[in-house]
Amino acid sequence: MTQTVYVLERDPAERQWIEHALQGTGRSLVFVEDVEALAGRLPARDGDCLVCGAEPDGAAALQLVRGLRQRGERLPVVVIGPHSAFRSAVDVARLEATDFIERPGSAQRLRAALLSVTQPATVAGPA
């Protein structure tokens, strides 16, 4: 089953960077413009996740994650934001977002974050 990455990011340059970074990963990207569009598309499947951009202060991302958790949504969330949004990164983490990537992020870092949230951890068995 193809994993879907929902991307909530309005900046065309950031969208292009995310699309390029995730090219060839076998994931389906769905770009949404706003929270309302996202709410209408949220799945109940394992392996899907959300990538969202944080504004300079991170308030919108924080509100989004808080709203998802209050509705019982367990969808993993990776927030991409500036270093200046550090306080928001801490608050987002407390709301069980999965990761915060500081801008400018690398494609490798984004791929690693998505891999960690969309694939269950493997536990080594007895040797």
All heavy atoms as an XYZ file, in Angstrom:
954
protein
N       0.839     -1.168      0.000
C       0.000      0.000      0.000
C       0.893      1.243      0.000
O       1.846      1.340      0.761
C      -0.909     -0.006      1.234
C      -1.711      1.257      1.365
S      -3.046      1.239      2.592
C      -2.331      0.539      4.029
N       0.591      2.206     -0.843
C       1.361      3.438     -0.914
C       1.039      4.324      0.273
O      -0.125      4.519      0.619
C       1.028      4.207     -2.215
O       1.320      3.366     -3.316
C       1.829      5.468     -2.322
N       2.067      4.825      0.885
C       1.885      5.750      1.989
C       1.664      7.147      1.427
O       2.287      7.540      0.447
C       3.105      5.742      2.897
C       3.322      4.397      3.554
C       4.666      4.316      4.243
O       5.617      4.946      3.844
N       4.731      3.526      5.295
N       0.768      7.878      2.062
C       0.459      9.230      1.621
C       1.067     10.229      2.587
O       0.924     10.098      3.802
C      -1.064      9.452      1.536
O      -1.606      8.502      0.611
C      -1.392     10.854      1.065
N       1.732     11.227      2.020
C       2.255     12.341      2.802
C       1.407     13.553      2.444
O       1.400     13.995      1.294
C       3.746     12.620      2.487
C       4.232     13.833      3.264
C       4.594     11.396      2.800
N       0.653     14.027      3.413
C      -0.128     15.248      3.227
C       0.795     16.414      3.528
O       1.504     16.411      4.539
C      -1.340     15.256      4.162
C      -2.294     14.145      3.824
C      -2.150     12.883      4.384
C      -3.304     14.342      2.896
C      -3.001     11.848      4.043
C      -4.161     13.313      2.546
C      -3.998     12.065      3.128
O      -4.840     11.032      2.779
N       0.808     17.400      2.650
C       1.703     18.538      2.812
C       0.862     19.802      2.901
O       0.167     20.167      1.955
C       2.705     18.647      1.641
C       3.638     19.831      1.846
C       3.496     17.351      1.485
N       0.924     20.452      4.059
C       0.228     21.710      4.278
C       1.286     22.811      4.279
O       1.960     23.045      5.280
C      -0.533     21.684      5.597
C      -1.288     22.949      5.990
C      -2.301     23.327      4.916
C      -1.971     22.761      7.326
N       1.475     23.398      3.129
C       2.492     24.437      2.948
C       2.022     25.330      1.817
O       1.712     24.845      0.725
C       3.844     23.802      2.613
C       4.938     24.773      2.276
C       5.283     25.729      3.403
O       5.774     25.269      4.449
O       5.041     26.938      3.229
N       1.979     26.628      2.056
C       1.485     27.565      1.044
C       2.589     28.108      0.141
O       2.329     28.488     -0.985
C       0.759     28.711      1.723
C      -0.544     28.270      2.358
C      -1.305     29.449      2.936
N      -2.509     28.996      3.580
C      -2.654     28.913      4.899
N      -1.688     29.261      5.698
N      -3.792     28.486      5.418
N       3.803     28.148      0.630
C       4.914     28.735     -0.123
C       5.295     27.821     -1.291
O       5.693     26.673     -1.076
C       6.105     28.929      0.807
C       7.297     29.579      0.146
O       7.469     29.457     -1.076
O       8.083     30.219      0.873
N       5.180     28.320     -2.529
C       5.501     27.477     -3.701
C       6.939     26.954     -3.688
O       7.177     25.814     -4.092
C       5.270     28.410     -4.893
C       4.377     29.491     -4.387
C       4.680     29.634     -2.927
N       7.882     27.747     -3.220
C       9.277     27.293     -3.166
C       9.441     26.151     -2.164
O      10.154     25.174     -2.429
C      10.207     28.454     -2.812
N       8.776     26.241     -1.028
C       8.840     25.171     -0.029
C       8.158     23.903     -0.544
O       8.642     22.797     -0.336
C       8.207     25.608      1.295
C       9.059     26.567      2.079
C      10.341     25.928      2.574
O      10.316     24.826      3.151
O      11.396     26.564      2.386
N       7.034     24.079     -1.217
C       6.340     22.927     -1.807
C       7.259     22.217     -2.801
O       7.348     20.991     -2.810
C       5.073     23.374     -2.529
C       3.926     23.688     -1.629
C       2.748     24.194     -2.441
N       1.549     24.112     -1.655
C       0.388     23.662     -2.099
N       0.259     23.271     -3.347
N      -0.647     23.611     -1.317
N       7.907     22.996     -3.632
C       8.808     22.426     -4.636
C       9.966     21.703     -3.956
O      10.353     20.604     -4.360
C       9.332     23.521     -5.558
C      10.156     22.996     -6.695
C      10.572     24.111     -7.636
O      10.602     25.285     -7.273
N      10.912     23.740     -8.861
N      10.511     22.287     -2.889
C      11.619     21.648     -2.167
C      11.157     20.318     -1.562
O      11.854     19.304     -1.664
C      12.141     22.585     -1.063
C      13.199     21.934     -0.254
C      14.518     21.817     -0.569
C      13.022     21.255      1.000
N      15.169     21.107      0.412
C      14.286     20.756      1.381
C      11.931     21.031      1.832
C      14.478     20.047      2.567
C      12.125     20.320      3.007
C      13.387     19.838      3.364
N       9.985     20.307     -0.950
C       9.460     19.080     -0.345
C       9.228     18.018     -1.416
O       9.595     16.850     -1.244
C       8.174     19.366      0.460
C       8.509     20.206      1.688
C       7.463     18.073      0.850
C       7.299     20.798      2.392
N       8.624     18.426     -2.525
C       8.375     17.482     -3.610
C       9.685     16.896     -4.132
O       9.800     15.688     -4.342
C       7.623     18.178     -4.748
C       7.180     17.247     -5.842
C       6.273     17.946     -6.842
O       6.314     19.175     -6.969
O       5.514     17.223     -7.500
N      10.669     17.724     -4.309
C      11.980     17.258     -4.792
C      12.640     16.342     -3.764
O      13.215     15.311     -4.108
C      12.880     18.455     -5.109
C      14.177     18.062     -5.713
N      15.283     17.744     -4.959
C      14.552     17.906     -7.002
C      16.280     17.418     -5.755
N      15.864     17.505     -7.000
N      12.567     16.715     -2.497
C      13.197     15.927     -1.432
C      12.598     14.532     -1.326
O      13.297     13.572     -1.002
C      13.064     16.652     -0.092
N      11.309     14.401     -1.619
C      10.629     13.115     -1.447
C      10.464     12.346     -2.749
O       9.870     11.265     -2.762
C       9.273     13.332     -0.777
C       9.357     13.952      0.617
C       7.975     14.136      1.199
C      10.240     13.129      1.537
N      11.005     12.885     -3.814
C      10.949     12.215     -5.110
C      11.652     10.862     -5.023
O      12.725     10.735     -4.459
C      11.627     13.093     -6.157
C      11.327     12.737     -7.565
C      11.844     13.829     -8.503
O      12.825     14.503     -8.214
N      11.187     13.981     -9.629
N      11.018      9.841     -5.549
C      11.618      8.515     -5.574
C      11.502      7.739     -4.279
O      12.092      6.679     -4.137
N      10.713      8.229     -3.321
C      10.572      7.517     -2.048
C       9.392      6.551     -2.046
O       9.189      5.842     -1.064
C      10.399      8.506     -0.867
O       9.200      9.260     -1.075
C      11.598      9.423     -0.724
N       8.609      6.564     -3.128
C       7.460      5.669     -3.200
C       6.261      6.165     -2.420
O       5.295      5.432     -2.224
N       6.292      7.396     -1.992
C       5.170      7.971     -1.258
C       4.336      8.836     -2.188
O       4.853      9.478     -3.083
C       5.674      8.808     -0.095
C       6.312      7.976      0.993
C       6.845      8.867      2.095
N       7.228      8.097      3.248
C       8.418      7.551      3.408
N       9.333      7.682      2.470
N       8.703      6.870      4.487
N       3.061      8.867     -1.943
C       2.155      9.725     -2.689
C       2.045     11.050     -1.936
O       1.756     11.064     -0.740
C       0.785      9.051     -2.774
O      -0.158      9.922     -3.327
N       2.292     12.154     -2.624
C       2.194     13.467     -2.002
C       0.855     14.099     -2.339
O       0.436     14.110     -3.491
C       3.303     14.389     -2.495
C       4.730     13.973     -2.181
C       5.711     14.994     -2.753
C       4.946     13.821     -0.689
N       0.194     14.628     -1.317
C      -1.049     15.348     -1.507
C      -0.860     16.723     -0.885
O      -0.688     16.845      0.330
C      -2.242     14.619     -0.838
C      -3.515     15.456     -0.941
C      -2.445     13.245     -1.446
N      -0.843     17.760     -1.720
C      -0.680     19.121     -1.233
C      -2.051     19.707     -0.933
O      -2.972     19.604     -1.740
C       0.036     19.982     -2.281
C       1.478     19.609     -2.435
C       1.869     18.677     -3.380
C       2.443     20.182     -1.624
C       3.203     18.322     -3.525
C       3.779     19.829     -1.763
C       4.156     18.904     -2.712
N      -2.184     20.295      0.246
C      -3.431     20.948      0.639
C      -3.133     22.399      0.994
O      -2.050     22.723      1.471
C      -4.132     20.222      1.812
C      -4.622     18.861      1.387
C      -3.221     20.099      3.014
N      -4.114     23.258      0.750
C      -3.941     24.694      0.930
C      -4.189     25.176      2.354
O      -3.624     26.156      2.784
C      -4.876     25.456     -0.018
C      -4.475     25.346     -1.460
C      -3.178     26.070     -1.767
O      -2.926     27.146     -1.193
O      -2.408     25.539     -2.582
N      -5.099     24.492      3.043
C      -5.459     24.973      4.374
C      -5.959     23.814      5.236
O      -6.100     22.689      4.778
C      -6.500     26.085      4.296
C      -7.724     25.694      3.485
O      -8.150     24.517      3.554
O      -8.252     26.550      2.761
N      -6.227     24.134      6.492
C      -6.635     23.117      7.462
C      -7.972     22.483      7.071
O      -8.160     21.283      7.243
C      -6.707     23.730      8.875
C      -7.236     22.730      9.879
C      -5.345     24.234      9.306
N      -8.884     23.266      6.523
C     -10.182     22.725      6.135
C     -10.020     21.670      5.036
O     -10.660     20.623      5.067
C     -11.123     23.838      5.660
C     -11.565     24.778      6.768
C     -10.506     25.809      7.142
O      -9.662     26.161      6.294
O     -10.513     26.245      8.308
N      -9.179     21.964      4.062
C      -8.933     20.999      2.985
C      -8.282     19.733      3.543
O      -8.589     18.628      3.110
C      -8.054     21.618      1.905
N      -7.408     19.904      4.505
C      -6.753     18.759      5.133
C      -7.766     17.899      5.879
O      -7.770     16.681      5.740
C      -5.661     19.239      6.090
C      -4.981     18.157      6.911
C      -4.171     17.234      6.014
C      -4.088     18.787      7.974
N      -8.636     18.531      6.649
C      -9.601     17.798      7.472
C     -10.486     16.895      6.620
O     -10.846     15.796      7.046
C     -10.451     18.773      8.285
N     -10.806     17.327      5.428
C     -11.655     16.529      4.557
C     -10.951     15.352      3.918
O     -11.582     14.503      3.309
N      -9.632     15.277      4.055
C      -8.870     14.223      3.379
C      -8.139     13.291      4.333
O      -7.454     12.393      3.879
C      -7.844     14.867      2.456
C      -8.495     15.750      1.405
C      -7.469     16.205      0.462
N      -7.217     15.109     -0.471
C      -6.910     15.268     -1.743
N      -6.786     16.462     -2.231
N      -6.704     14.240     -2.515
N      -8.230     13.534      5.632
C      -7.443     12.738      6.564
C      -7.842     11.273      6.543
O      -9.015     10.931      6.610
C      -7.564     13.276      7.987
C      -6.749     14.516      8.265
C      -6.974     14.974      9.699
C      -5.280     14.305      8.008
N      -6.854     10.412      6.491
C      -7.105      8.972      6.434
C      -7.108      8.355      7.822
O      -6.807      9.010      8.801
C      -5.882      8.477      5.667
C      -4.798      9.370      6.181
C      -5.455     10.733      6.349
N      -7.421      7.103      7.835
C      -7.303      6.325      9.062
C      -6.332      5.183      8.821
O      -6.448      4.131      9.417
C      -8.671      5.798      9.470
N      -5.380      5.391      7.913
C      -4.448      4.315      7.561
C      -3.108      4.508      8.240
O      -2.622      5.625      8.370
C      -4.199      4.305      6.050
C      -5.423      4.067      5.232
C      -5.094      4.023      3.787
N      -4.222      5.145      3.411
C      -3.919      5.471      2.174
N      -4.387      4.776      1.181
N      -3.134      6.482      1.914
N      -2.494      3.404      8.611
C      -1.143      3.453      9.148
C      -0.179      3.830      8.028
O      -0.384      3.465      6.873
C      -0.738      2.091      9.722
C      -1.482      1.765     10.999
O      -1.962      2.698     11.664
O      -1.585      0.580     11.324
N       0.852      4.536      8.379
C       1.882      4.866      7.405
C       1.733      6.228      6.787
O       2.668      6.754      6.215
N       0.546      6.834      6.880
C       0.364      8.169      6.349
C       0.873      9.185      7.364
O       0.971      8.889      8.562
C      -1.112      8.438      6.060
C      -1.642      7.599      4.903
O      -0.829      7.067      4.124
O      -2.863      7.483      4.788
N       1.206     10.374      6.883
C       1.666     11.409      7.795
C       1.409     12.783      7.196
O       0.994     12.909      6.047
C       3.135     11.231      8.145
S       4.255     11.509      6.778
N       1.669     13.799      7.985
C       1.478     15.181      7.584
C       2.793     15.931      7.734
O       3.469     15.806      8.761
C       0.415     15.840      8.468
C       0.263     17.359      8.372
C      -0.226     17.769      6.980
C      -0.684     17.866      9.450
N       3.140     16.701      6.719
C       4.270     17.628      6.793
C       3.661     19.015      6.707
O       2.865     19.294      5.806
C       5.264     17.421      5.626
C       6.324     18.502      5.615
C       5.904     16.047      5.711
N       3.986     19.875      7.664
C       3.446     21.228      7.590
C       4.530     22.244      7.900
O       5.421     21.993      8.701
C       2.227     21.395      8.480
S       2.532     21.650     10.211
N       4.425     23.355      7.228
C       5.358     24.444      7.435
C       4.911     25.292      8.604
O       3.717     25.457      8.848
N       5.896     25.822      9.334
C       5.608     26.727     10.442
C       5.938     28.146     10.005
O       6.951     28.387      9.372
C       6.440     26.346     11.671
N       5.068     29.032     10.334
C       5.319     30.442     10.074
C       6.458     30.887     10.977
O       6.902     30.117     11.822
C       4.047     31.234     10.357
C       2.908     30.803      9.461
C       1.548     31.184     10.006
O       1.460     31.765     11.102
O       0.570     30.887      9.329
N       6.897     32.110     10.843
C       8.016     32.560     11.680
C       7.822     32.298     13.169
O       8.760     31.952     13.858
C       8.098     34.058     11.389
C       7.593     34.180      9.998
C       6.507     33.129      9.872
N       6.586     32.388     13.675
C       6.385     32.138     15.099
C       5.868     30.740     15.400
O       5.819     30.331     16.543
C       5.441     33.184     15.701
C       4.031     33.096     15.127
O       3.782     32.252     14.242
O       3.184     33.877     15.573
N       5.463     30.001     14.390
C       5.020     28.623     14.581
C       3.628     28.476     15.159
O       3.187     27.368     15.427
N       2.900     29.577     15.345
C       1.591     29.517     15.996
C       0.593     28.678     15.210
O      -0.181     27.922     15.799
C       1.046     30.928     16.215
N       0.574     28.797     13.903
C      -0.393     28.043     13.098
C      -0.137     26.547     13.182
O      -1.073     25.753     13.289
C      -0.357     28.513     11.648
N       1.124     26.149     13.123
C       1.457     24.723     13.226
C       1.065     24.185     14.597
O       0.517     23.083     14.712
C       2.944     24.504     12.970
N       1.321     24.970     15.617
C       0.966     24.565     16.973
C      -0.549     24.390     17.097
O      -1.022     23.390     17.626
C       1.467     25.602     17.978
C       1.204     25.322     19.441
C       1.878     24.032     19.873
C       1.697     26.494     20.286
N      -1.305     25.326     16.560
C      -2.760     25.244     16.603
C      -3.262     24.029     15.822
O      -4.182     23.333     16.249
C      -3.366     26.522     16.049
C      -4.871     26.548     16.117
C      -5.437     27.854     15.577
O      -4.737     28.670     14.986
N      -6.720     28.054     15.783
N      -2.652     23.762     14.678
C      -3.039     22.610     13.857
C      -2.837     21.306     14.615
O      -3.736     20.475     14.698
C      -2.234     22.586     12.558
C      -2.373     21.322     11.717
C      -3.798     21.132     11.228
C      -1.401     21.348     10.552
N      -1.656     21.121     15.176
C      -1.371     19.876     15.901
C      -2.281     19.747     17.119
O      -2.821     18.666     17.395
C       0.119     19.792     16.296
C       0.386     18.547     17.129
C       1.004     19.798     15.061
N      -2.487     20.843     17.822
C      -3.382     20.812     18.987
C      -4.785     20.382     18.561
O      -5.405     19.523     19.200
C      -3.431     22.182     19.658
C      -4.307     22.203     20.904
C      -4.292     23.561     21.590
N      -2.999     23.765     22.220
C      -2.217     24.833     21.995
N      -2.586     25.782     21.171
N      -1.067     24.939     22.625
N      -5.290     20.939     17.461
C      -6.621     20.582     16.975
C      -6.719     19.120     16.569
O      -7.717     18.453     16.856
N      -5.688     18.620     15.877
C      -5.677     17.207     15.490
C      -5.746     16.310     16.716
O      -6.512     15.338     16.750
C      -4.420     16.878     14.682
C      -4.352     17.433     13.268
C      -2.956     17.209     12.687
C      -5.410     16.796     12.391
N      -4.941     16.601     17.715
C      -4.904     15.755     18.912
C      -6.197     15.840     19.702
O      -6.667     14.839     20.234
C      -3.701     16.133     19.795
C      -2.351     15.924     19.117
C      -2.186     14.515     18.563
N      -0.912     14.342     17.904
C      -0.770     14.067     16.616
N      -1.824     13.914     15.840
N       0.421     13.924     16.079
N      -6.803     17.018     19.750
C      -8.072     17.159     20.468
C      -9.184     16.358     19.805
O     -10.098     15.901     20.480
C      -8.468     18.640     20.559
C      -7.619     19.410     21.543
C      -7.899     20.909     21.525
O      -8.515     21.448     20.611
N      -7.428     21.594     22.552
N      -9.100     16.182     18.485
C     -10.093     15.373     17.765
C      -9.739     13.884     17.787
O     -10.428     13.080     17.182
C     -10.203     15.838     16.314
C     -10.867     17.174     16.152
C     -11.278     17.459     14.718
N     -10.292     17.138     13.724
C      -9.403     17.993     13.200
N      -9.371     19.228     13.614
N      -8.558     17.607     12.280
N      -8.641     13.537     18.427
C      -8.254     12.140     18.514
C      -7.450     11.638     17.332
O      -7.210     10.443     17.217
N      -7.030     12.533     16.444
C      -6.216     12.147     15.292
C      -4.800     11.820     15.753
O      -4.166     12.612     16.431
C      -6.159     13.286     14.257
C      -7.468     13.593     13.602
C      -7.859     12.571     12.558
O      -7.048     11.705     12.199
O      -9.013     12.647     12.093
N      -4.319     10.651     15.369
C      -2.969     10.220     15.757
C      -1.992     10.345     14.592
O      -0.877      9.856     14.649
C      -2.988      8.765     16.235
C      -3.951      8.467     17.341
C      -3.937      9.323     18.585
N      -2.665      9.765     19.086
C      -2.493     10.858     19.842
N      -3.507     11.612     20.155
N      -1.318     11.191     20.268
N      -2.403     10.977     13.516
C      -1.576     11.142     12.333
C      -0.223     11.756     12.722
O      -0.182     12.804     13.358
C      -2.293     12.073     11.346
C      -1.641     12.308      9.999
C      -1.768     11.056      9.132
C      -2.306     13.482      9.303
N       0.895     11.106     12.367
C       2.200     11.688     12.665
C       2.365     13.021     11.930
O       1.937     13.167     10.786
C       3.198     10.660     12.124
C       2.431      9.395     12.018
C       1.011      9.784     11.737
N       2.981     13.983     12.602
C       3.163     15.313     12.036
C       4.632     15.690     12.094
O       5.266     15.586     13.143
C       2.346     16.372     12.804
C       2.549     17.763     12.198
C       0.866     16.008     12.844
N       5.157     16.124     10.959
C       6.512     16.654     10.883
C       6.379     18.129     10.544
O       5.794     18.479      9.520
C       7.355     15.925      9.812
C       8.728     16.561      9.680
C       7.480     14.440     10.145
N       6.880     18.987     11.415
C       6.796     20.431     11.225
C       8.151     20.930     10.739
O       9.189     20.554     11.288
C       6.403     21.144     12.537
C       6.361     22.656     12.346
C       5.056     20.626     13.040
N       8.124     21.772      9.716
C       9.346     22.383      9.195
C       9.262     23.870      9.492
O       8.303     24.536      9.082
C       9.491     22.161      7.674
C       9.480     20.677      7.350
C      10.754     22.828      7.158
C       9.442     20.365      5.868
N      10.222     24.380     10.232
C      10.163     25.787     10.602
C      11.525     26.387     10.856
O      12.533     25.684     10.900
N      11.558     27.685     11.034
C      12.817     28.388     11.268
C      13.336     28.177     12.684
O      12.585     27.812     13.587
C      12.450     29.851     11.030
C      11.014     29.924     11.427
C      10.419     28.592     11.005
N      14.619     28.430     12.859
C      15.234     28.321     14.179
C      14.511     29.207     15.182
O      14.379     28.855     16.354
C      16.713     28.702     14.109
C      17.375     28.718     15.449
N      17.658     27.561     16.136
C      17.770     29.748     16.234
C      18.216     27.878     17.297
N      18.295     29.193     17.378
N      13.997     30.341     14.723
C      13.313     31.282     15.618
C      12.035     30.696     16.204
O      11.477     31.240     17.145
C      13.000     32.582     14.878
O      12.142     32.332     13.792
N      11.558     29.603     15.664
C      10.338     28.957     16.160
C      10.660     27.861     17.171
O       9.849     26.970     17.404
C       9.533     28.395     14.998
N      11.834     27.934     17.806
C      12.247     26.886     18.746
C      11.208     26.645     19.832
O      10.866     25.507     20.145
C      13.598     27.218     19.383
C      14.006     26.210     20.414
C      14.507     24.979     20.034
C      13.847     26.470     21.767
C      14.864     24.031     20.982
C      14.201     25.534     22.717
C      14.708     24.318     22.326
N      10.679     27.700     20.411
C       9.690     27.546     21.481
C       8.460     26.795     20.956
O       7.919     25.930     21.623
C       9.285     28.909     22.043
C       8.286     28.836     23.148
C       8.883     28.164     24.375
N       7.809     27.730     25.231
C       7.894     26.773     26.120
N       9.026     26.157     26.311
N       6.878     26.431     26.845
N       8.047     27.128     19.746
C       6.921     26.411     19.144
C       7.275     24.960     18.907
O       6.426     24.081     19.042
C       6.517     27.065     17.825
O       5.976     28.336     18.076
N       8.525     24.694     18.556
C       8.959     23.309     18.342
C       8.796     22.503     19.618
O       8.329     21.358     19.593
C      10.411     23.278     17.868
N       9.144     23.081     20.735
C       8.992     22.405     22.024
C       7.514     22.159     22.311
O       7.119     21.064     22.703
C       9.654     23.228     23.151
C       9.324     22.656     24.521
C      11.157     23.295     22.948
N       6.696     23.181     22.089
C       5.258     23.035     22.336
C       4.624     22.005     21.403
O       3.778     21.217     21.822
C       4.550     24.382     22.172
C       4.928     25.364     23.272
O       5.380     24.911     24.353
O       4.773     26.579     23.053
N       5.034     22.005     20.136
C       4.527     21.038     19.173
C       4.895     19.624     19.610
O       4.087     18.701     19.570
C       5.045     21.349     17.751
C       4.871     20.173     16.826
C       4.326     22.573     17.194
N       6.128     19.441     20.073
C       6.569     18.125     20.540
C       5.731     17.659     21.735
O       5.398     16.477     21.844
C       8.048     18.165     20.906
N       5.390     18.563     22.602
C       4.563     18.205     23.755
C       3.177     17.736     23.335
O       2.513     17.009     24.061
C       4.435     19.394     24.705
C       5.701     19.665     25.455
C       5.525     20.798     26.418
N       6.764     21.020     27.140
C       7.166     22.193     27.593
N       6.407     23.265     27.413
N       8.305     22.312     28.232
N       2.740     18.183     22.152
C       1.443     17.758     21.622
C       1.573     16.493     20.786
O       0.678     16.149     20.025
C       0.824     18.876     20.781
C       0.360     20.087     21.568
C      -0.018     21.215     20.620
C      -0.815     19.724     22.453
N       2.696     15.841     20.894
C       2.962     14.579     20.216
C       3.060     14.717     18.702
O       2.687     13.810     17.971
C       1.916     13.525     20.596
C       1.937     13.189     22.065
C       0.850     12.195     22.448
O       0.330     11.482     21.570
O       0.529     12.138     23.639
N       3.565     15.846     18.250
C       3.980     15.899     16.860
C       5.222     15.031     16.816
O       5.866     14.790     17.832
C       4.292     17.321     16.419
N       5.570     14.565     15.681
C       6.629     13.593     15.612
C       8.013     14.202     15.500
O       8.957     13.713     16.077
C       6.373     12.651     14.425
O       5.051     12.153     14.565
C       7.314     11.500     14.423
N       8.122     15.282     14.759
C       9.446     15.852     14.538
C       9.332     17.318     14.163
O       8.294     17.767     13.674
C      10.160     15.095     13.416
C      11.675     15.123     13.547
O      12.206     15.980     14.288
O      12.325     14.285     12.914
N      10.400     18.053     14.402
C      10.520     19.446     13.993
C      11.831     19.562     13.251
O      12.883     19.266     13.810
C      10.508     20.379     15.207
C      10.497     21.833     14.828
C       9.302     22.527     14.713
C      11.683     22.520     14.596
C       9.289     23.872     14.365
C      11.674     23.858     14.245
C      10.472     24.533     14.130
N      11.750     19.973     11.995
C      12.948     20.135     11.182
C      13.213     21.617     11.023
O      12.341     22.371     10.580
C      12.776     19.476      9.799
C      12.528     17.978      9.972
C      13.988     19.743      8.917
C      12.180     17.270      8.683
N      14.405     22.016     11.392
C      14.777     23.420     11.297
C      15.147     23.788      9.867
O      15.864     23.049      9.194
C      15.963     23.678     12.230
C      16.347     25.117     12.347
C      17.493     25.312     13.328
O      17.493     24.648     14.376
O      18.373     26.116     13.026
N      14.628     24.920      9.396
C      14.983     25.429      8.068
C      16.341     26.094      8.137
O      16.638     26.722      9.147
C      13.953     26.465      7.600
C      12.685     25.861      7.114
C      11.806     26.950      6.487
N      10.539     26.388      6.096
C       9.367     26.847      6.498
N       9.292     27.893      7.267
N       8.258     26.272      6.096
N      17.123     26.026      7.127
C      16.882     25.239      5.925
C      17.169     23.765      6.214
O      18.213     23.424      6.753
C      17.867     25.802      4.902
C      18.999     26.332      5.727
C      18.385     26.774      7.040
N      16.225     22.938      5.882
C      16.379     21.511      6.123
C      16.993     20.826      4.924
O      17.018     21.366      3.825
N      17.480     19.633      5.151
C      18.049     18.866      4.042
C      17.047     17.800      3.612
O      16.203     17.361      4.405
C      19.359     18.195      4.468
O      19.106     17.143      5.367
N      17.145     17.391      2.362
C      16.288     16.330      1.853
C      16.505     15.059      2.670
O      15.552     14.347      2.994
C      16.577     16.080      0.375
N      17.743     14.791      3.030
C      18.064     13.601      3.807
C      17.367     13.636      5.168
O      16.825     12.640      5.634
C      19.575     13.483      3.988
C      20.003     12.261      4.756
C      21.519     12.190      4.899
O      22.241     13.099      4.516
N      21.986     11.101      5.461
N      17.353     14.795      5.814
C      16.725     14.931      7.131
C      15.211     14.730      7.028
O      14.602     14.074      7.856
C      17.051     16.318      7.705
C      16.381     16.618      9.013
C      17.037     15.827     10.153
N      16.441     16.189     11.394
C      15.397     15.555     11.950
N      14.880     14.507     11.365
N      14.888     15.955     13.084
N      14.598     15.280      5.972
C      13.160     15.113      5.781
C      12.825     13.652      5.517
O      11.895     13.098      6.106
C      12.657     16.000      4.638
C      11.163     15.905      4.319
C      10.312     16.221      5.539
C      10.811     16.823      3.161
N      13.587     13.007      4.669
C      13.350     11.583      4.388
C      13.489     10.741      5.649
O      12.698      9.837      5.899
C      14.321     11.092      3.330
C      14.006     11.579      1.959
C      15.019     11.060      0.980
N      14.777     11.610     -0.340
C      15.643     11.571     -1.316
N      16.826     11.003     -1.138
N      15.346     12.095     -2.488
N      14.511     11.032      6.444
C      14.725     10.277      7.688
C      13.553     10.476      8.650
O      13.099      9.523      9.294
C      16.040     10.697      8.340
N      13.057     11.700      8.746
C      11.927     11.979      9.631
C      10.697     11.196      9.188
O      10.010     10.587     10.006
C      11.632     13.474      9.660
N      10.430     11.196      7.890
C       9.258     10.464      7.391
C       9.419      8.967      7.547
O       8.466      8.260      7.863
C       8.983     10.827      5.936
C       8.540     12.266      5.709
C       8.232     12.493      4.240
C       7.348     12.629      6.560
N      10.611      8.472      7.341
C      10.862      7.048      7.509
C      10.595      6.633      8.954
O       9.982      5.593      9.215
C      12.298      6.707      7.103
C      12.665      5.238      7.103
C      11.830      4.471      6.082
C      14.141      5.066      6.812
N      11.026      7.466      9.889
C      10.851      7.111     11.298
C       9.394      7.137     11.734
O       9.015      6.417     12.648
C      11.682      8.031     12.191
O      11.120      9.325     12.243
N       8.555      7.951     11.080
C       7.162      8.026     11.507
C       6.234      7.119     10.729
O       5.116      6.870     11.171
C       6.612      9.477     11.461
C       7.434     10.390     12.317
C       6.480      9.987     10.061
N       6.650      6.647      9.570
C       5.738      5.852      8.750
C       6.044      4.368      8.767
O       5.271      3.588      8.243
C       5.743      6.344      7.286
O       7.052      6.268      6.766
C       5.205      7.757      7.185
N       7.163      3.989      9.323
C       7.482      2.567      9.412
C       7.629      2.200     10.881
O       8.339      2.877     11.616
C       8.777      2.248      8.677
C       8.647      2.432      7.196
C       9.894      1.975      6.474
O      10.922      1.691      7.065
N       9.805      1.909      5.161
N       6.964      1.158     11.289
C       7.088      0.750     12.683
C       8.532      0.347     12.987
O       9.232     -0.174     12.140
C       6.146     -0.451     12.816
C       5.893     -0.918     11.416
C       6.149      0.243     10.506
N       8.935      0.655     14.209
C      10.282      0.294     14.613
C      10.413     -1.218     14.652
O       9.491     -1.924     15.059
C      10.576      0.873     16.003
N      11.548     -1.719     14.220
C      11.780     -3.155     14.271
C      12.503     -3.483     15.568
O      13.363     -2.749     16.026
C      12.624     -3.626     13.078
O      13.843     -2.897     13.079
C      11.882     -3.388     11.783
N      12.126     -4.577     16.131
C      12.733     -5.016     17.380
C      13.525     -6.282     17.060
O      12.991     -7.237     16.505
C      11.668     -5.310     18.450
C      12.297     -5.805     19.725
C      10.813     -4.079     18.692
N      14.785     -6.258     17.430
C      15.640     -7.419     17.163
C      15.213     -8.569     18.049
O      14.980     -8.405     19.246
C      17.097     -7.044     17.414
N      15.125     -9.710     17.440
C      14.774    -10.924     18.191
C      16.013    -11.545     18.786
O      17.122    -11.043     18.635
N      15.871    -12.658     19.479
C      17.022    -13.325     20.084
C      18.003    -13.781     18.989
O      17.608    -14.194     17.920
C      16.427    -14.524     20.815
C      14.953    -14.489     20.608
C      14.627    -13.341     19.712
N      19.262    -13.667     19.310
C      20.309    -14.056     18.345
C      20.545    -15.539     18.359
O      20.281    -16.268     19.220
C      21.593    -13.324     18.668
